[in-house]
Structure formats: structure tokens, C-alpha cells
């Protein structure tokens, strides 16, 4: 039995200005988008859904106002959907804290943070727009200030017009 490794796990691996994005698909739907470490090689889309995802993410990188219309497979709990809907309502160029979102939906900041980390469709559901009350916070279940994930969060926020974290655009790696 062959164990899948690296790019084989994805229907596409898209090289973007902020790094690599893995696209998983099944039955014509996007099942997951994943921020990938730098060692992943780009991979051409293997099906129409992956091709559409690659195209739309590239359009977003060209224009922060681009509106996604991807066929996303339903994933997550009802609570996570509540959080993701609240996140999706944050305007481009704006940020909200975990606490602000928690108050808005009647929950706790930690639960909101966990739902952010469980986001199956980052970029499309813009969890990068959610920060800690005292700073940038984590991203995709990582809080390594020099890691590639927080570098992606910084890039996305700057791309969307937020200057607050632009000074942190480069990591120490």
C-alpha cells in the first residue's frame, strides 16, 4: 500500500504571493483549502473544481474585493457555522477580536478561536480578520510569531488594506 505524501493529498497546490494553498476536492465540490508549508511543490489542478478554486484564489490575490463563488462542501458543526457566518460579515480591511465576535454571537472568545482554527475554507471564510485583543493572535491553530502561518495572516490583512500589522509583514525565517 502506498502512503500519500505531500502534493498527492491535494487536487491542486496553488503558488500564491503569500505561500502555497492546497485544494482538496470530491464530487465536484471543494472539500478543504489548506495553507501549506513552503516545501510543498505547486501542482496543476486535477479537476474542474480545483481549477475553479485556483482561478478564484488567484483573482482574490490580484483584487482584495474579489467575491468567491466556490462550490463548498458543507463541513463543521452548527456552532462553527455561526462563527464562520459572523466572520464572513467582517468587511474587507476590518478586523474584529475573538471577544467581539463572541459577544456578537453569545459565546466565549476561546470557542470562537477554536472555530476559527477549524475553518475548512480559509481565505473564502476570512478568519484572518479575527485577532486577539492584545495583538495579532493565532492563525490556523498556530501562534508561532515567525512561522509561515502568521506570515500568511499578516500578508492577507495587508492585502485587504489593514495597515495595523504591515510592519510585521516579514518573518524572521
C-alpha positions in Angstrom: 0.0 0.0 0.0 1.3 3.4 -1.0 1.1 6.2 1.6 0.2 9.6 0.2 2.7 12.3 0.9 2.9 16.0 0.1 1.2 17.2 -3.1 -0.5 13.8 -3.7 -3.0 14.7 -1.0 -4.4 17.6 -3.0 -6.3 18.2 -6.2 -4.2 21.3 -6.7 -1.4 23.2 -4.9 -1.5 26.8 -5.9 1.6 29.1 -5.5 0.4 32.5 -4.3 2.1 35.7 -3.2 1.8 34.6 0.4 2.7 30.9 0.0 1.1 27.7 -1.1 -2.6 26.7 -0.8 -3.7 23.1 -1.1 -7.1 22.4 -2.6 -9.0 19.2 -1.9 -12.0 18.2 -4.0 -14.5 15.4 -4.3 -17.6 15.0 -6.5 -17.3 18.5 -8.0 -17.1 20.2 -4.6 -14.2 21.9 -2.7 -13.8 19.8 0.4 -10.9 21.8 2.0 -8.5 24.6 1.5 -5.2 24.3 3.4 -2.3 26.7 3.9 0.8 24.7 3.3 4.4 24.9 4.4 6.9 26.3 1.9 8.4 22.9 1.0 5.3 21.9 -1.0 5.6 22.0 -4.8 2.9 23.6 -6.9 0.5 21.2 -8.6 -1.7 21.9 -11.5 -5.5 21.5 -10.9 -6.6 17.9 -11.4 -10.3 18.6 -11.9 -12.8 21.4 -12.7 -13.5 22.3 -9.0 -9.7 22.5 -8.2 -9.3 24.7 -11.4 -12.1 27.0 -10.3 -10.6 27.3 -6.8 -7.1 28.1 -8.1 -8.6 30.7 -10.5 -10.6 32.4 -7.8 -7.9 32.5 -5.2 -5.5 34.0 -7.8 -8.2 36.6 -8.6 -8.5 37.4 -4.9 -4.7 37.9 -4.7 -5.0 40.4 -7.6 -8.0 42.2 -6.2 -8.9 42.0 -2.4 -12.5 42.9 -3.3 -13.0 39.7 -5.4 -16.1 37.8 -4.3 -15.7 34.0 -4.0 -18.4 31.7 -5.6 -16.9 28.3 -5.0 -18.9 25.1 -4.6 -18.0 24.3 -0.9 -18.9 21.0 0.7 -20.8 21.6 3.9 -18.4 20.9 6.8 -18.3 21.7 10.5 -20.8 22.0 13.4 -23.7 24.3 13.7 -21.7 26.4 16.2 -18.8 26.6 13.8 -21.2 27.8 11.0 -22.5 30.5 13.3 -18.9 31.7 13.9 -18.0 31.4 10.2 -21.1 33.4 9.2 -20.1 36.2 11.7 -16.5 36.1 10.3 -17.8 36.3 6.7 -19.7 39.5 7.7 -16.5 41.4 8.7 -15.8 43.9 5.9 -12.5 43.7 3.9 -9.9 45.9 5.6 -11.5 45.5 9.0 -10.7 43.2 11.9 -12.6 42.0 15.0 -11.3 40.4 18.1 -12.3 37.0 19.3 -14.0 38.7 22.2 -16.1 41.0 19.9 -17.2 38.0 17.8 -18.0 36.0 21.0 -20.2 38.9 22.3 -21.9 39.2 18.9 -22.9 35.5 18.8 -23.3 35.0 22.6 -20.3 32.7 23.1 -16.8 32.7 24.6 -13.6 34.0 22.9 -11.9 30.7 23.3 -14.7 28.9 21.5 -14.6 31.5 18.7 -10.9 30.9 18.4 -11.3 27.2 18.2 -14.0 27.6 15.4 -11.6 29.9 13.6 -8.9 27.3 13.8 -11.3 24.6 12.5 -12.2 26.7 9.3 -12.2 24.3 6.3 -12.1 27.1 3.8 -9.6 29.9 4.9 -9.4 32.9 2.6 -13.0 32.2 1.5 -14.2 32.4 5.1 -11.8 35.2 6.1 -10.7 34.0 9.6 -7.5 36.1 9.2 -9.7 39.1 10.0 -10.1 37.9 13.6 -7.3 38.9 16.1 -6.6 38.8 19.8 -7.5 41.8 21.9 -3.8 42.4 22.6 -2.3 41.7 19.1 -2.4 39.6 16.0 -3.4 36.4 17.9 -3.0 33.0 16.3 -3.9 31.6 12.9 -4.8 28.2 11.7 -4.1 26.8 15.2 -0.6 28.3 15.3 0.8 31.2 17.3 4.5 30.9 16.2 5.3 34.6 15.5 7.9 33.6 13.0 6.0 30.7 11.4 4.7 30.7 7.9 1.0 30.7 9.1 1.2 34.0 10.9 3.2 35.4 7.9 0.1 34.4 5.7 -2.2 36.2 8.1 -0.1 39.4 8.0 0.0 39.3 4.2 -3.8 38.8 3.9 -4.5 41.6 6.3 -2.1 44.0 4.5 -3.5 42.9 1.1 -7.0 43.8 2.3 -5.9 47.2 3.4 -5.2 46.8 7.1 -2.0 48.7 8.0 -2.0 47.7 11.6 0.2 44.7 11.1 2.1 45.7 8.0 5.3 46.3 10.0 5.3 42.6 10.8 5.0 41.6 7.1 8.3 39.8 7.1 9.1 36.9 9.3 12.4 36.0 10.8 12.7 32.7 8.9 
